[in-house]
């Protein structure tokens, strides 16, 4: 009997085991661990406080604020692995040191066009003590102020409490993004706190070839959203990189551009992984909760996996998706289309938010067979996607299709790595 390697893929709040023939395995490729010179990795809170003490490109937050200012702190919603409960206390301490009263601070949850968070979810996200201390609200894409348009024609409509604040602080996590290049930075404002019209116009540029994973220079979507955010003004950012267990491994703070770019360099150092050969089968996990809370989020893993795959290969994606597709428009595009080509033709005729996710999947489906292990969407017929009950059953079928010698690559955190094959 052939030797097997047991792999445990992140899946929801738990794991999904799979046994892979050892002789077929190209390797298991994850983000590089954080490296700290001169000793062990500092505790998460220590990393955050150190970043706040040493901001990049600007003064300390406590030196930018003064008593009487109205402060908006923008942070991520539950679809992002941003540890707001860890980031907020040190930020609030900085503001307190400047004499800002808690009553003058509003924490805004950047929803983009995602669903509002419930009061219980808001409390869990920011932590009970912060929730009791300051006002916490969801961004409302219908309650915005129009500030003009970018040079690319994107209308800039931003949530009124953010626009009317005297000081704006943006929090977020940093990772690869399949058409913005990287998450974080000004993205907290646009699309995070923008209107539907703003988000749609900005994201319409995702079809341009320069809008790609890991690309900042010349990326039209990133350039447009940063231009839009500059019309609002971002005074300070705090961005962190988290590992597969959502622990903070690095933090940067300061200027919305300079600090963000420094953080992106760290993401690239950690997430660009060299793979010796393209595989016939790539087994990928979105990274577990919250990255696989729905298919809308898990799609990011599906966008990175093809970089490790040979043409015509098979991708097995494990993503729990307990909230289903996560977006009604996305679901309708995925269930109504008869072929990937139909989806791509439709998005080129008219960009529709939600449909863009279907188009991203369709682009992958043109070059690979997609086997999806996702109980939350298993009852839906999705264009370009096959449903399988477990990763093991899918792998057995993939080996039957491609032959028992097919090479296999494992990406346990596929949304956080960008494979590079010679």
ZADREN-139286 format. One line per 3 residues: number of its first residue (from 1); their letters; for each residue y, x, z of C-alpha. Coordinates in pm, 1 decimal, always signed. Layout:
NUM	A	Y,X,Z ~ ... .
% end
This chain:
1	XXX	+0.0,+0.0,+0.0 ~ +348.2,+126.6,-92.7 ~ +572.8,+231.8,+193.6 .
4	XXX	+851.5,-12.9,+276.1 ~ +1197.7,+37.1,+420.4 ~ +1323.6,-242.8,+643.7 .
7	XXX	+1687.5,-332.1,+573.2 ~ +1891.1,-567.7,+789.2 ~ +2171.2,-726.9,+589.6 .
10	XXX	+2472.2,-870.1,+774.6 ~ +2448.4,-1247.2,+738.7 ~ +2684.1,-1485.3,+915.8 .
13	XXX	+2687.7,-1390.4,+1282.9 ~ +2341.5,-1235.3,+1251.3 ~ +2122.2,-1048.2,+1005.7 .
16	XXX	+1877.3,-1115.1,+723.8 ~ +1586.7,-867.6,+706.6 ~ +1439.7,-745.9,+378.8 .
19	XXX	+1163.1,-493.7,+305.3 ~ +1235.1,-267.9,+8.5 ~ +979.5,-35.1,-156.7 .
22	XXX	+1086.3,+308.9,-33.4 ~ +1007.5,+483.5,-361.4 ~ +1242.2,+247.3,-550.5 .
25	XXX	+1538.6,+300.3,-321.0 ~ +1840.9,+479.2,-465.1 ~ +2004.8,+455.5,-125.1 .
28	XXX	+2189.7,+246.0,+129.9 ~ +2562.4,+287.5,+79.3 ~ +2816.2,+177.4,+340.4 .
31	XXX	+3176.6,+266.4,+417.2 ~ +3209.9,+616.1,+558.6 ~ +3234.9,+626.6,+937.5 .
34	XXX	+3570.8,+704.1,+1085.1 ~ +3619.5,+1074.0,+1155.7 ~ +3846.1,+1180.3,+1437.7 .
37	XXX	+3929.7,+1546.9,+1478.4 ~ +3881.2,+1697.9,+1818.9 ~ +3666.2,+1437.1,+1985.7 .
40	XXX	+3522.2,+1086.5,+1982.6 ~ +3689.0,+788.2,+1821.0 ~ +3962.8,+650.2,+2050.0 .
43	XXX	+3932.8,+296.2,+2180.4 ~ +4067.0,+23.0,+1954.0 ~ +4372.9,-52.1,+2166.0 .
46	XXX	+4451.4,+320.1,+2186.3 ~ +4443.5,+348.5,+1806.0 ~ +4684.6,+57.4,+1774.7 .
49	XXX	+4925.0,+187.0,+2037.6 ~ +4921.2,+534.3,+1885.8 ~ +5013.2,+388.4,+1546.1 .
52	XXX	+5297.1,+190.6,+1704.5 ~ +5425.7,+506.5,+1873.7 ~ +5414.0,+701.1,+1545.9 .
55	XXX	+5538.0,+464.7,+1274.7 ~ +5548.4,+582.4,+915.1 ~ +5877.2,+559.9,+728.0 .
58	XXX	+6075.8,+376.4,+992.2 ~ +6176.2,+374.0,+1359.4 ~ +5959.0,+231.3,+1636.5 .
61	XXX	+5949.5,-144.8,+1656.1 ~ +6119.2,-138.2,+1996.7 ~ +6409.9,+46.7,+1832.3 .
64	XXX	+6440.1,-202.4,+1545.2 ~ +6464.7,-508.6,+1770.5 ~ +6734.0,-617.9,+2009.7 .
67	XXX	+6776.2,-905.6,+2259.7 ~ +6849.7,-1247.0,+2117.1 ~ +6675.2,-1196.8,+1785.6 .
70	XXX	+6433.0,-1459.4,+1657.5 ~ +6110.6,-1277.0,+1569.0 ~ +5833.7,-1392.8,+1335.6 .
73	XXX	+5501.7,-1212.1,+1365.0 ~ +5280.7,-1291.1,+1067.3 ~ +4906.9,-1244.3,+1105.0 .
76	XXX	+4589.0,-1344.0,+921.9 ~ +4385.6,-1662.6,+935.0 ~ +4017.1,-1693.2,+1018.1 .
79	XXX	+3902.7,-1596.3,+665.7 ~ +4009.6,-1235.6,+729.2 ~ +3847.0,-985.5,+967.2 .
82	XXX	+4184.9,-907.7,+1122.5 ~ +4154.1,-860.4,+1503.2 ~ +4480.5,-1035.2,+1587.0 .
85	XXX	+4382.2,-1069.5,+1952.8 ~ +4378.0,-688.1,+1976.4 ~ +4689.1,-622.5,+1767.2 .
88	XXX	+4923.5,-875.8,+1923.9 ~ +4946.1,-758.5,+2289.2 ~ +5075.8,-408.6,+2201.7 .
91	XXX	+5317.7,-556.4,+1947.1 ~ +5447.2,-800.5,+2207.3 ~ +5483.2,-511.7,+2452.3 .
94	XXX	+5699.8,-326.5,+2196.7 ~ +5919.4,-633.8,+2155.9 ~ +5942.7,-682.5,+2532.0 .
97	XXX	+6056.3,-320.2,+2566.0 ~ +6341.1,-408.8,+2328.3 ~ +6440.4,-704.0,+2545.2 .
100	XXX	+6300.9,-978.1,+2319.5 ~ +6209.3,-1289.2,+2519.4 ~ +5871.4,-1453.3,+2457.1 .
103	XXX	+6056.4,-1777.6,+2380.7 ~ +6220.7,-1605.0,+2083.1 ~ +5887.9,-1508.8,+1921.5 .
106	XXX	+5682.1,-1718.3,+1680.2 ~ +5339.7,-1610.6,+1557.7 ~ +5278.2,-1745.1,+1208.0 .
109	XXX	+4924.7,-1769.2,+1074.6 ~ +4935.8,-1671.2,+706.7 ~ +4713.8,-1926.5,+536.9 .
112	XXX	+4797.8,-1869.5,+173.2 ~ +4637.6,-2186.4,+40.8 ~ +4352.2,-2194.5,+292.6 .
115	XXX	+4302.1,-2480.5,+537.2 ~ +4510.0,-2493.3,+858.5 ~ +4345.1,-2356.9,+1169.8 .
118	XXX	+4273.6,-2592.7,+1457.8 ~ +4439.6,-2541.1,+1798.2 ~ +4111.1,-2404.1,+1932.9 .
121	XXX	+4086.0,-2161.3,+1641.9 ~ +4445.9,-2051.9,+1690.5 ~ +4381.2,-1975.2,+2055.6 .
124	XXX	+4065.1,-1782.9,+1973.7 ~ +4239.3,-1585.0,+1700.5 ~ +4535.2,-1463.3,+1905.4 .
127	XXX	+4368.7,-1465.9,+2247.5 ~ +4423.3,-1712.9,+2533.3 ~ +4694.0,-1511.9,+2710.0 .
130	XXX	+4901.1,-1469.0,+2392.9 ~ +4847.9,-1835.0,+2301.0 ~ +4992.5,-1941.2,+2635.9 .
133	XXX	+5276.9,-1691.1,+2615.4 ~ +5429.7,-1749.2,+2270.8 ~ +5449.8,-2018.2,+2003.6 .
136	XXX	+5167.0,-2000.8,+1745.7 ~ +5186.0,-2206.8,+1424.8 ~ +5012.3,-2240.1,+1090.6 .
139	XXX	+5205.8,-2155.0,+776.0 ~ +5281.1,-2468.3,+572.2 ~ +5298.2,-2403.7,+194.0 .
142	XXX	+5498.9,-2725.7,+153.7 ~ +5773.4,-2620.8,+399.5 ~ +5928.2,-2328.7,+217.1 .
145	XXX	+6270.1,-2192.8,+120.3 ~ +6334.2,-2096.7,-244.1 ~ +6477.3,-1744.6,-267.0 .
148	XXX	+6484.2,-1692.5,-642.7 ~ +6233.1,-1537.5,-879.9 ~ +6079.1,-1194.7,-934.6 .
151	XXX	+6133.5,-991.4,-1250.7 ~ +5798.0,-1124.3,-1372.4 ~ +5913.3,-1483.2,-1326.0 .
154	XXX	+5728.4,-1569.3,-1005.7 ~ +5923.3,-1826.0,-799.8 ~ +5968.9,-1691.7,-448.4 .
157	XXX	+5919.1,-1975.6,-197.8 ~ +5842.6,-1862.0,+157.4 ~ +5771.3,-2051.7,+480.1 .
160	XXX	+6100.1,-2146.8,+643.8 ~ +6032.3,-2005.3,+995.9 ~ +5958.9,-1667.5,+835.8 .
163	XXX	+6269.6,-1672.1,+617.1 ~ +6496.4,-1780.3,+903.2 ~ +6371.2,-1515.6,+1147.0 .
166	XXX	+6594.0,-1218.0,+1228.1 ~ +6300.7,-977.1,+1247.0 ~ +5970.9,-999.9,+1056.9 .
169	XXX	+5656.5,-813.6,+1163.3 ~ +5341.1,-835.2,+950.8 ~ +4989.6,-768.1,+1076.8 .
172	XXX	+4672.9,-744.0,+872.2 ~ +4353.7,-560.4,+789.8 ~ +4319.2,-311.7,+506.5 .
175	XXX	+4031.8,-320.8,+259.1 ~ +3968.9,-318.1,-113.5 ~ +4087.1,-627.5,-298.3 .
178	XXX	+3946.2,-717.9,-635.2 ~ +4278.1,-778.1,-811.4 ~ +4556.4,-680.7,-569.0 .
181	XXX	+4399.6,-334.8,-530.2 ~ +4404.8,-341.7,-150.9 ~ +4476.8,-606.7,+109.6 .
184	XXX	+4744.7,-565.8,+375.4 ~ +5113.1,-478.9,+364.7 ~ +5342.8,-728.4,+195.3 .
187	XXX	+5047.1,-951.9,+113.1 ~ +5102.6,-1117.1,+453.2 ~ +5420.8,-1272.1,+312.2 .
190	XXX	+5311.8,-1337.4,-47.5 ~ +5066.8,-1502.0,-82.1 ~ +5020.6,-1535.3,+295.3 .
193	XXX	+5330.3,-1743.9,+372.8 ~ +5420.5,-1870.1,+26.8 ~ +5420.4,-2198.7,-161.4 .
196	XXX	+5143.7,-2304.9,-397.7 ~ +5374.9,-2236.9,-693.5 ~ +5441.0,-1882.0,-574.8 .
199	XXX	+5075.0,-1806.0,-511.2 ~ +4968.6,-1950.1,-846.5 ~ +5227.0,-1758.3,-1047.4 .
202	XXX	+5152.2,-1431.5,-869.8 ~ +4774.4,-1463.4,-894.1 ~ +4791.8,-1561.0,-1262.1 .
205	XXX	+4834.2,-1191.8,-1337.9 ~ +4483.1,-1118.0,-1209.9 ~ +4351.0,-1153.5,-1565.6 .
208	XXX	+4539.1,-838.9,-1668.8 ~ +4313.8,-529.7,-1680.5 ~ +4547.4,-333.3,-1451.6 .
211	XXX	+4483.0,-584.4,-1170.6 ~ +4174.8,-408.8,-1037.8 ~ +3996.0,-306.7,-720.8 .
214	XXX	+4149.3,+0.6,-559.0 ~ +4443.4,+17.7,-800.4 ~ +4803.4,+17.8,-679.7 .
217	XXX	+4995.0,+206.8,-947.6 ~ +5068.4,-26.4,-1236.7 ~ +4893.3,-322.4,-1074.2 .
220	XXX	+5108.1,-624.0,-1176.5 ~ +4989.6,-850.1,-894.1 ~ +5063.6,-594.3,-621.7 .
223	XXX	+5400.9,-502.4,-775.2 ~ +5500.1,-868.2,-804.9 ~ +5408.9,-966.4,-449.3 .
226	XXX	+5588.2,-662.5,-307.6 ~ +5899.2,-751.0,-506.5 ~ +5877.7,-1107.1,-374.1 .
229	XXX	+5830.4,-993.6,-13.8 ~ +6130.4,-762.0,-44.9 ~ +6343.7,-1066.9,-120.6 .
232	XXX	+6248.1,-1198.3,+223.8 ~ +6246.6,-863.5,+400.6 ~ +5966.3,-712.9,+606.4 .
235	XXX	+6089.8,-500.9,+896.4 ~ +5762.2,-360.2,+1025.1 ~ +5390.1,-372.0,+952.0 .
238	XXX	+5079.0,-296.5,+1153.7 ~ +4763.0,-270.5,+946.0 ~ +4415.0,-173.6,+1060.8 .
241	XXX	+4081.9,-80.4,+907.9 ~ +3775.1,-237.1,+1067.8 ~ +3407.7,-147.5,+1040.9 .
244	XXX	+3108.7,-375.1,+983.1 ~ +3122.7,-494.2,+1343.7 ~ +3496.7,-571.1,+1307.5 .
247	XXX	+3590.5,-279.2,+1533.5 ~ +3917.6,-104.1,+1456.8 ~ +3854.9,+246.6,+1320.3 .
250	XXX	+4207.4,+331.2,+1203.9 ~ +4558.9,+191.5,+1230.5 ~ +4889.9,+250.9,+1053.4 .
253	XXX	+5231.1,+109.2,+1134.8 ~ +5585.6,+125.0,+1006.7 ~ +5747.1,+66.4,+668.1 .
256	XXX	+5592.8,-209.4,+457.3 ~ +5532.1,+27.5,+163.7 ~ +5497.3,+373.5,+317.8 .
259	XXX	+5264.0,+270.6,+601.0 ~ +5061.1,+48.8,+369.9 ~ +5006.0,+330.4,+120.1 .
262	XXX	+4898.2,+566.4,+397.2 ~ +4647.6,+305.8,+510.7 ~ +4519.2,+254.3,+156.4 .
265	XXX	+4443.7,+625.9,+135.2 ~ +4227.1,+589.0,+445.0 ~ +4047.3,+290.1,+290.5 .
268	XXX	+3975.5,+493.4,-21.9 ~ +3845.6,+787.3,+181.6 ~ +3617.2,+550.6,+370.0 .
271	XXX	+3514.9,+308.2,+97.4 ~ +3482.6,+504.7,-226.3 ~ +3111.4,+588.7,-226.7 .
274	XXX	+2941.5,+809.2,-482.1 ~ +2606.3,+680.2,-601.6 ~ +2373.4,+913.6,-795.5 .
277	XXX	+2258.8,+657.8,-1052.6 ~ +2310.1,+300.7,-1165.3 ~ +2037.0,+71.4,-1034.2 .
280	XXX	+1853.6,-215.9,-1195.7 ~ +1883.7,-416.4,-873.0 ~ +2175.8,-418.2,-631.1 .
283	XXX	+2120.7,-599.1,-301.4 ~ +2456.1,-680.4,-145.2 ~ +2589.3,-849.6,+165.1 .
286	XXX	+2945.3,-969.9,+192.7 ~ +2945.7,-813.9,+539.4 ~ +2867.0,-1114.2,+758.1 .
289	XXX	+3117.6,-1343.5,+930.3 ~ +3401.2,-1402.5,+845.8 ~ +3356.6,-1239.5,+504.8 .
292	XXX	+3076.3,-1481.8,+419.6 ~ +3222.8,-1792.7,+582.8 ~ +3235.4,-1947.3,+235.1 .
295	XXX	+3167.8,-1848.1,-123.9 ~ +3541.9,-1819.1,-193.4 ~ +3551.7,-1520.6,+43.2 .
298	XXX	+3204.4,-1380.4,-31.7 ~ +3294.1,-1348.7,-399.0 ~ +3472.9,-1021.8,-318.1 .
301	XXX	+3136.2,-856.5,-256.4 ~ +3009.8,-986.6,-588.4 ~ +3303.6,-820.1,-760.2 .
304	XXX	+3224.2,-474.2,-617.2 ~ +2845.9,-477.9,-663.7 ~ +2850.0,-437.9,-1046.4 .
307	XXX	+3001.0,-90.3,-1009.8 ~ +2656.4,+21.7,-884.7 ~ +2453.9,-175.2,-1141.7 .
310	XXX	+2329.2,-95.0,-1488.7 ~ +2411.7,-337.6,-1769.4 ~ +2183.2,-640.9,-1758.7 .
313	XXX	+2066.6,-571.9,-1404.3 ~ +2023.4,-810.3,-1112.2 ~ +2257.1,-863.0,-815.5 .
316	XXX	+2113.4,-1023.1,-502.0 ~ +2398.3,-1142.8,-280.2 ~ +2333.4,-1255.0,+78.2 .
319	XXX	+2618.6,-1466.8,+214.1 ~ +2573.1,-1752.7,+461.6 ~ +2862.7,-1970.1,+333.0 .
322	XXX	+2835.8,-2234.0,+605.1 ~ +3173.8,-2373.7,+493.7 ~ +3041.5,-2420.6,+141.4 .
325	XXX	+3250.6,-2306.6,-152.6 ~ +3566.1,-2303.8,+60.6 ~ +3798.6,-2446.7,-203.9 .
328	XXX	+3773.5,-2775.2,-393.8 ~ +3912.0,-2642.6,-720.3 ~ +3680.3,-2342.5,-707.2 .
331	XXX	+3384.7,-2572.0,-641.6 ~ +3471.5,-2803.7,-929.7 ~ +3504.6,-2514.1,-1171.9 .
334	XXX	+3173.2,-2368.6,-1055.5 ~ +2984.5,-2698.8,-1075.0 ~ +3136.6,-2851.0,-1389.5 .
337	XXX	+3119.5,-2556.4,-1630.5 ~ +2819.1,-2516.9,-1857.2 ~ +2848.2,-2140.3,-1906.5 .
340	XXX	+3039.6,-1835.3,-1782.0 ~ +3207.6,-1816.4,-2121.6 ~ +3346.3,-2167.9,-2072.9 .
343	XXX	+3500.2,-2065.9,-1740.0 ~ +3663.3,-1755.9,-1888.1 ~ +3802.4,-1949.3,-2183.4 .
346	XXX	+3945.3,-2208.4,-1946.2 ~ +4125.6,-1958.4,-1721.9 ~ +4278.6,-1788.4,-2026.2 .
349	XXX	+4415.1,-2121.2,-2147.1 ~ +4578.5,-2200.5,-1812.6 ~ +4561.3,-2015.7,-1482.9 .
352	XXX	+4452.6,-2238.9,-1193.4 ~ +4424.4,-2111.7,-837.9 ~ +4064.3,-2155.6,-726.7 .
355	XXX	+3954.3,-2141.4,-1086.4 ~ +4040.0,-1770.6,-1074.3 ~ +3751.1,-1713.8,-834.0 .
358	XXX	+3514.8,-1891.3,-1071.1 ~ +3644.1,-1669.9,-1351.3 ~ +3575.7,-1356.6,-1146.7 .
361	XXX	+3216.4,-1468.7,-1091.5 ~ +3181.0,-1563.1,-1457.1 ~ +3293.6,-1215.1,-1558.0 .
364	XXX	+3011.1,-1066.0,-1349.3 ~ +2758.5,-1321.2,-1476.7 ~ +2821.0,-1207.8,-1833.8 .
367	XXX	+2672.1,-868.0,-1752.8 ~ +2427.2,-933.2,-1468.7 ~ +2181.6,-1187.1,-1333.8 .
370	XXX	+2312.8,-1321.2,-1002.6 ~ +2065.2,-1427.3,-732.2 ~ +2248.1,-1591.6,-443.4 .
373	XXX	+2105.8,-1636.6,-93.5 ~ +2354.2,-1879.9,+61.2 ~ +2224.6,-2186.6,+247.5 .
376	XXX	+2574.1,-2333.4,+269.4 ~ +2592.7,-2388.5,-107.4 ~ +2222.5,-2411.5,-190.7 .
379	XXX	+2248.4,-2776.6,-293.2 ~ +2516.0,-2707.9,-554.9 ~ +2447.4,-2617.9,-915.7 .
382	XXX	+2680.1,-2322.5,-973.6 ~ +2748.4,-2175.3,-1315.3 ~ +2604.1,-1827.5,-1364.5 .
385	XXX	+2426.4,-1831.4,-1028.2 ~ +2063.6,-1880.0,-922.0 ~ +1978.5,-1997.6,-570.2 .
388	XXX	+1708.8,-1822.8,-366.2 ~ +1593.4,-1904.1,-10.9 ~ +1581.9,-1545.3,+122.2 .
391	XXX	+1671.2,-1199.3,+3.9 ~ +1303.7,-1104.2,+21.8 ~ +1194.8,-1381.2,-212.7 .
394	XXX	+1475.8,-1291.1,-450.0 ~ +1380.1,-922.1,-447.6 ~ +1015.7,-999.3,-518.8 .
397	XXX	+1123.6,-1207.6,-818.7 ~ +1365.2,-936.9,-935.9 ~ +1089.3,-674.6,-927.9 .
400	XXX	+865.0,-905.2,-1127.2 ~ +1140.0,-948.2,-1385.4 ~ +1239.2,-582.3,-1418.9 .
403	XXX	+911.7,-415.3,-1331.3 ~ +770.7,-262.3,-1011.4 ~ +952.8,+68.8,-1068.1 .
406	XXX	+1303.1,-83.2,-1084.3 ~ +1558.0,+119.6,-891.6 ~ +1729.5,-53.6,-599.0 .
409	XXX	+2067.0,+8.9,-435.1 ~ +2170.1,-153.7,-105.5 ~ +2533.8,-239.1,-20.4 .
412	XXX	+2538.4,-388.7,+332.5 ~ +2919.8,-412.2,+331.7 ~ +2978.7,-471.7,-38.2 .
415	XXX	+3326.0,-619.2,+10.5 ~ +3435.9,-291.8,+172.0 ~ +3296.3,-31.0,-68.3 .
418	XXX	+3381.7,+67.3,-422.5 ~ +3078.2,+239.7,-576.6 ~ +3126.8,+528.8,-817.8 .
421	XX	+2837.5,+616.9,-1047.5 ~ +2851.0,+934.2,-1265.1 .
% end
